[in-house]
Protein backbone atom coordinates (compact mmCIF):
# COMPACT_ATOMS: atom_id res chain seq x y z
CA UNK A 1 0.00 0.00 0.00
CA UNK A 2 2.79 2.40 0.90
CA UNK A 3 4.60 1.68 -2.36
CA UNK A 4 1.48 2.42 -4.40
CA UNK A 5 1.00 5.69 -2.54
CA UNK A 6 4.58 6.72 -3.19
CA UNK A 7 4.39 5.87 -6.90
CA UNK A 8 1.17 7.89 -7.18
CA UNK A 9 2.78 10.90 -5.50
CA UNK A 10 5.89 10.62 -7.70
CA UNK A 11 3.70 10.47 -10.80
CA UNK A 12 1.73 13.52 -9.68
CA UNK A 13 4.92 15.51 -9.04
CA UNK A 14 6.28 14.52 -12.46
CA UNK A 15 3.07 15.72 -14.13
CA UNK A 16 3.23 19.06 -12.31
CA UNK A 17 6.88 19.56 -13.29
CA UNK A 18 6.08 18.72 -16.92
CA UNK A 19 3.25 21.24 -17.02
CA UNK A 20 5.48 23.91 -15.47
CA UNK A 21 8.18 23.22 -18.06
CA UNK A 22 5.62 23.38 -20.85
CA UNK A 23 4.28 26.70 -19.57
CA UNK A 24 7.81 28.10 -19.37
CA UNK A 25 8.56 26.91 -22.91
CA UNK A 26 5.36 28.49 -24.25
CA UNK A 27 6.18 31.79 -22.53
CA UNK A 28 9.68 31.70 -23.98
CA UNK A 29 8.37 31.03 -27.48
CA UNK A 30 5.86 33.88 -27.22
CA UNK A 31 8.53 36.35 -26.15
CA UNK A 32 10.77 35.20 -29.01
CA UNK A 33 7.92 35.72 -31.49
CA UNK A 34 7.31 39.22 -30.15
CA UNK A 35 11.00 40.04 -30.52
CA UNK A 36 10.97 38.84 -34.12
CA UNK A 37 7.85 40.86 -34.95
CA UNK A 38 9.45 44.06 -33.66
CA UNK A 39 12.38 43.78 -36.06
C-alpha positions as a LaTeX table, in Angstrom:
\begin{tabular}{lrrr}
\hline
Residue & $x$ (\AA) & $y$ (\AA) & $z$ (\AA) \\
\hline
Unk1 & 0.00 & 0.00 & 0.00 \\
Unk2 & 2.79 & 2.40 & 0.90 \\
Unk3 & 4.60 & 1.68 & $-2.36$ \\
Unk4 & 1.48 & 2.42 & $-4.40$ \\
Unk5 & 1.00 & 5.69 & $-2.54$ \\
Unk6 & 4.58 & 6.72 & $-3.19$ \\
Unk7 & 4.39 & 5.87 & $-6.90$ \\
Unk8 & 1.17 & 7.89 & $-7.18$ \\
Unk9 & 2.78 & 10.90 & $-5.50$ \\
Unk10 & 5.89 & 10.62 & $-7.70$ \\
Unk11 & 3.70 & 10.47 & $-10.80$ \\
Unk12 & 1.73 & 13.52 & $-9.68$ \\
Unk13 & 4.92 & 15.51 & $-9.04$ \\
Unk14 & 6.28 & 14.52 & $-12.46$ \\
Unk15 & 3.07 & 15.72 & $-14.13$ \\
Unk16 & 3.23 & 19.06 & $-12.31$ \\
Unk17 & 6.88 & 19.56 & $-13.29$ \\
Unk18 & 6.08 & 18.72 & $-16.92$ \\
Unk19 & 3.25 & 21.24 & $-17.02$ \\
Unk20 & 5.48 & 23.91 & $-15.47$ \\
Unk21 & 8.18 & 23.22 & $-18.06$ \\
Unk22 & 5.62 & 23.38 & $-20.85$ \\
Unk23 & 4.28 & 26.70 & $-19.57$ \\
Unk24 & 7.81 & 28.10 & $-19.37$ \\
Unk25 & 8.56 & 26.91 & $-22.91$ \\
Unk26 & 5.36 & 28.49 & $-24.25$ \\
Unk27 & 6.18 & 31.79 & $-22.53$ \\
Unk28 & 9.68 & 31.70 & $-23.98$ \\
Unk29 & 8.37 & 31.03 & $-27.48$ \\
Unk30 & 5.86 & 33.88 & $-27.22$ \\
Unk31 & 8.53 & 36.35 & $-26.15$ \\
Unk32 & 10.77 & 35.20 & $-29.01$ \\
Unk33 & 7.92 & 35.72 & $-31.49$ \\
Unk34 & 7.31 & 39.22 & $-30.15$ \\
Unk35 & 11.00 & 40.04 & $-30.52$ \\
Unk36 & 10.97 & 38.84 & $-34.12$ \\
Unk37 & 7.85 & 40.86 & $-34.95$ \\
Unk38 & 9.45 & 44.06 & $-33.66$ \\
Unk39 & 12.38 & 43.78 & $-36.06$ \\
\hline
\end{tabular}
